[in-house]
Amino acid sequence: MAGEWAGEMTRGEPVPFDTSVAHVARVYNYWLGGKDNFAADRAAGDQAIRAFPDIGLSARSNRAFLARAVRFLAGEAGVRQFLDIGTGIPSADNTHEVAQSVAPDSRVVYVDNDPIVLAHARALLASGPEGATGYIDADLRDPRQILDGAGQLLDFGRPVAVMLMAILQHLDDADDPYKIVATLMAAVPPGSYLTISHPASDIDAESMAKMAAALNQTMSEKVTFRDHDAVARFFDRLDLVEPGVVQASKWRPRTEAEAASPAALWAGVARKK
């Protein structure tokens, strides 16, 4: 059962967290209009908004891209397994909800390393009866730990969609993010997919640079925004799905309003050959 999987895969109990220091998951929750944030998170979020006033709309565009990508993966691409790294605090249209609305037998493993996210995941990320969900408390900087844990629920002999939604900016160049992504994709078979969204350094570049500086002054997790070519490099040796690496709101939008939404992120989906 899904509940049994979630229990087995989650290691340890939530540990105390410092509400006086802004945390990315809670700041993002604030931008999305959520209530799971504290004064330090709202202060950091407001400082970023002053630098880049469209950040709330951009965050919503990122969630909309996630939903469209998962619908494509579970529908047209026929994927039934998802590894969602950097889950964040649950919101609307979570990966398992979208995937299981298309294919009820979809199996989803969520990964994050924030205690407050862990607490919410246990309570809210429950699978439908035909599928399964699990949660791993792990850091993207340790892909082997993620893969070992995910192997309890996912069959790496069948295609897996690796989801890296607005998370790679928390890896700087010293972390070798390209090697981390390559390690994840080396573990999944042909027919698997990589989905990425990444804050852009070259969309509204001046405002984004100011926002990055503001976040790096106020949050414990630092950010490194990247340009189009740097984001496209994550998809090296994979086959990009049309329309390629584009502004998040421009990736297969369902409406003109979606396409016109501000989105200072590059986004793409690609298939492993």
C-alpha positions as CSV (number, residue, x, y, z in Angstrom):
1,M,0.0,0.0,0.0
2,A,1.1,3.6,-0.6
3,G,1.1,4.4,3.1
4,E,3.3,1.5,3.9
5,W,5.8,2.6,1.2
6,A,5.8,6.1,2.5
7,G,6.5,4.9,6.0
8,E,9.3,2.6,5.0
9,M,11.1,5.1,2.8
10,T,11.1,8.0,5.2
11,R,14.0,7.9,7.5
12,G,14.0,9.5,10.9
13,E,11.6,12.0,12.6
14,P,11.4,15.7,11.7
15,V,14.0,17.7,13.6
16,P,13.6,21.2,15.0
17,F,14.1,23.9,12.5
18,D,15.1,27.5,12.9
19,T,12.1,29.8,12.0
20,S,14.3,32.9,12.4
21,V,16.2,32.1,9.3
22,A,14.5,32.2,5.9
23,H,14.3,28.8,4.1
24,V,13.7,28.4,0.4
25,A,10.7,26.0,0.7
26,R,8.9,28.4,3.0
27,V,9.8,31.5,0.9
28,Y,8.5,29.8,-2.2
29,N,5.3,28.9,-0.3
30,Y,4.9,32.6,0.5
31,W,5.3,33.6,-3.1
32,L,2.6,31.1,-4.0
33,G,0.2,32.6,-1.5
34,G,0.5,29.8,1.0
35,K,0.4,29.9,4.8
36,D,3.3,27.6,5.7
37,N,5.9,30.3,6.3
38,F,7.3,32.5,9.1
39,A,8.3,36.2,9.5
40,A,11.8,35.6,8.3
41,D,10.5,33.8,5.2
42,R,8.1,36.7,4.4
43,A,10.8,39.3,4.9
44,A,13.1,37.4,2.5
45,G,10.3,37.0,0.1
46,D,9.4,40.6,0.2
47,Q,13.0,41.7,-0.4
48,A,13.1,39.5,-3.5
49,I,9.8,40.9,-4.6
50,R,11.2,44.4,-4.4
51,A,14.0,43.4,-6.7
52,F,11.8,41.4,-9.1
53,P,8.1,42.2,-8.7
54,D,6.9,39.4,-10.9
55,I,8.4,36.6,-8.8
56,G,5.0,35.5,-7.5
57,L,3.7,35.2,-11.1
58,S,6.9,33.4,-12.1
59,A,6.5,30.9,-9.2
60,R,3.0,30.2,-10.4
61,S,4.2,29.7,-14.0
62,N,6.7,27.2,-12.7
63,R,3.9,25.2,-11.0
64,A,1.8,25.4,-14.2
65,F,4.8,24.0,-16.2
66,L,5.2,21.2,-13.7
67,A,1.5,20.2,-14.2
68,R,1.8,20.4,-18.0
69,A,5.0,18.4,-18.1
70,V,3.7,15.6,-15.8
71,R,0.5,15.4,-17.9
72,F,2.7,14.9,-21.0
73,L,4.9,12.4,-19.3
74,A,2.0,10.3,-17.9
75,G,-0.1,10.7,-21.0
76,E,1.7,11.0,-24.4
77,A,5.0,9.6,-23.1
78,G,3.5,6.7,-21.1
79,V,5.7,7.1,-18.1
80,R,4.4,5.5,-14.9
81,Q,7.3,6.3,-12.5
82,F,8.4,9.7,-11.2
83,L,11.4,10.8,-9.1
84,D,10.6,14.4,-7.9
85,I,13.7,15.9,-6.3
86,G,13.3,19.2,-4.4
87,T,9.6,18.6,-3.6
88,G,9.0,21.7,-1.6
89,I,5.9,22.2,0.6
90,P,2.9,20.5,-1.0
91,S,0.7,22.8,-3.1
92,A,-1.9,22.4,-5.8
93,D,-1.2,20.0,-8.7
94,N,1.5,18.0,-7.0
95,T,3.3,15.5,-9.2
96,H,1.5,12.4,-7.9
97,E,-1.9,14.1,-8.2
98,V,-1.4,15.1,-11.8
99,A,0.2,11.8,-12.8
100,Q,-2.4,9.7,-11.1
101,S,-5.2,11.8,-12.6
102,V,-3.9,10.6,-16.0
103,A,-2.6,7.1,-15.0
104,P,-3.9,6.0,-11.6
105,D,-1.1,3.3,-11.3
106,S,1.7,5.9,-11.3
107,R,4.3,5.6,-8.7
108,V,6.0,8.8,-7.3
109,V,9.0,9.3,-5.0
110,Y,9.5,12.7,-3.5
111,V,12.9,13.9,-2.3
112,D,13.6,16.9,0.0
113,N,15.8,17.6,3.0
114,D,13.7,20.2,4.8
115,P,12.0,19.0,8.1
116,I,8.9,21.1,7.5
117,V,8.5,19.7,4.0
118,L,8.9,16.2,5.5
119,A,6.1,16.9,7.9
120,H,3.8,18.1,5.2
121,A,4.7,15.2,2.9
122,R,3.8,12.7,5.5
123,A,0.4,14.3,5.9
124,L,-0.5,15.3,2.4
125,L,1.3,13.4,-0.3
126,A,-0.9,10.3,-0.2
127,S,-1.3,8.1,-3.2
128,G,-4.5,6.9,-4.8
129,P,-5.3,3.2,-4.2
130,E,-3.9,2.0,-7.5
131,G,-0.5,3.8,-7.4
132,A,2.1,4.6,-4.7
133,T,4.0,7.5,-3.3
134,G,7.1,7.6,-1.1
135,Y,9.3,10.3,0.4
136,I,13.1,10.4,0.9
137,D,14.8,12.8,3.3
138,A,18.0,13.4,1.2
139,D,20.1,16.1,-0.4
140,L,20.5,16.5,-4.2
141,R,24.2,16.7,-3.6
142,D,24.1,12.9,-2.8
143,P,22.5,11.4,-5.8
144,R,23.5,7.8,-4.9
145,Q,21.6,8.1,-1.6
146,I,18.5,9.3,-3.5
147,L,18.8,6.5,-6.0
148,D,19.3,3.8,-3.4
149,G,16.2,5.1,-1.5
150,A,14.0,5.5,-4.5
151,G,14.8,1.9,-5.6
152,Q,12.6,0.7,-2.8
153,L,9.5,2.0,-4.7
154,L,10.7,2.5,-8.3
155,D,11.8,-0.1,-10.8
156,F,14.9,1.2,-12.4
157,G,14.5,-1.4,-15.1
158,R,11.6,0.6,-16.5
159,P,11.4,4.3,-17.5
160,V,11.5,7.0,-14.8
161,A,10.8,10.7,-15.1
162,V,13.4,12.6,-13.1
163,M,11.9,15.9,-12.1
164,L,14.2,18.8,-11.0
165,M,11.9,21.7,-10.7
166,A,13.5,25.0,-9.6
167,I,16.1,23.2,-7.5
168,L,19.4,23.2,-9.5
169,Q,20.0,26.9,-8.7
170,H,20.8,25.8,-5.1
171,L,23.9,23.9,-6.5
172,D,26.8,26.2,-7.3
173,D,29.6,25.3,-9.8
174,A,31.7,23.8,-7.0
175,D,28.9,21.2,-6.4
176,D,29.3,20.1,-10.1
177,P,25.6,20.1,-10.9
178,Y,26.1,18.6,-14.3
179,K,27.8,15.5,-12.9
180,I,24.9,15.2,-10.4
181,V,22.3,15.3,-13.1
182,A,24.4,12.9,-15.2
183,T,24.6,10.4,-12.3
184,L,20.8,10.5,-11.9
185,M,20.2,9.9,-15.6
186,A,22.8,7.2,-15.8
187,A,20.8,5.2,-13.3
188,V,17.6,5.2,-15.4
189,P,17.0,3.2,-18.6
190,P,16.4,4.4,-22.1
191,G,12.9,5.8,-22.5
192,S,13.3,7.8,-19.2
193,Y,12.9,11.5,-19.1
194,L,14.5,14.5,-17.5
195,T,12.4,17.6,-16.7
196,I,14.0,20.8,-15.5
197,S,13.0,24.3,-14.6
198,H,15.7,26.7,-13.6
199,P,15.7,30.5,-12.7
200,A,17.2,32.4,-15.6
201,S,20.0,34.9,-15.4
202,D,19.3,36.2,-18.9
203,I,15.5,36.9,-18.6
204,D,15.0,40.4,-17.2
205,A,18.7,40.1,-16.3
206,E,19.1,43.2,-14.1
207,S,16.1,42.4,-11.9
208,M,17.1,38.7,-11.6
209,A,20.6,39.7,-10.5
210,K,19.1,41.9,-7.8
211,M,16.8,39.2,-6.7
212,A,19.6,36.7,-6.5
213,A,21.7,39.1,-4.4
214,A,18.7,39.7,-2.1
215,L,18.1,35.9,-1.6
216,N,21.7,35.2,-1.0
217,Q,21.7,37.8,1.8
218,T,18.7,36.5,3.5
219,M,18.5,32.7,3.0
220,S,20.6,29.9,4.3
221,E,20.5,28.2,0.8
222,K,22.3,30.3,-1.7
223,V,21.3,30.5,-5.4
224,T,23.1,30.5,-8.7
225,F,20.9,31.6,-11.6
226,R,22.0,30.3,-15.1
227,D,21.5,31.5,-18.7
228,H,19.8,29.5,-21.5
229,D,23.0,27.8,-22.7
230,A,23.9,26.7,-19.2
231,V,20.5,25.2,-18.5
232,A,20.4,23.5,-22.0
233,R,23.7,21.8,-21.1
234,F,21.9,19.7,-18.5
235,F,20.1,18.0,-21.4
236,D,23.3,17.0,-23.2
237,R,23.1,13.6,-24.9
238,L,19.3,13.5,-24.4
239,D,16.6,14.1,-27.0
240,L,14.7,17.3,-26.2
241,V,10.9,17.2,-26.5
242,E,9.5,20.1,-28.6
243,P,9.7,23.1,-28.1
244,G,13.1,22.5,-26.5
245,V,14.5,24.7,-23.7
246,V,12.2,27.7,-23.5
247,Q,10.7,30.1,-21.0
248,A,8.6,28.0,-18.6
249,S,5.3,29.6,-19.6
250,K,6.1,28.9,-23.3
251,W,6.5,25.1,-22.9
252,R,3.3,23.7,-24.4
253,P,0.9,26.3,-22.8
254,R,-2.8,25.3,-22.8
255,T,-4.0,28.9,-23.1
256,E,-2.8,32.3,-24.4
257,A,-3.0,33.5,-20.8
258,E,-0.6,30.8,-19.7
259,A,1.8,31.6,-22.5
260,A,1.8,35.3,-21.6
261,S,2.4,34.7,-17.9
262,P,5.7,36.2,-16.7
263,A,8.2,33.4,-16.1
264,A,11.9,34.1,-15.4
265,L,12.8,30.4,-15.7
266,W,14.1,28.2,-18.5
267,A,12.4,24.9,-18.8
268,G,12.6,21.7,-20.8
269,V,11.8,18.0,-21.0
270,A,14.1,15.5,-22.7
271,R,14.1,11.7,-23.4
272,K,17.0,9.4,-22.7
273,K,17.9,7.5,-25.9
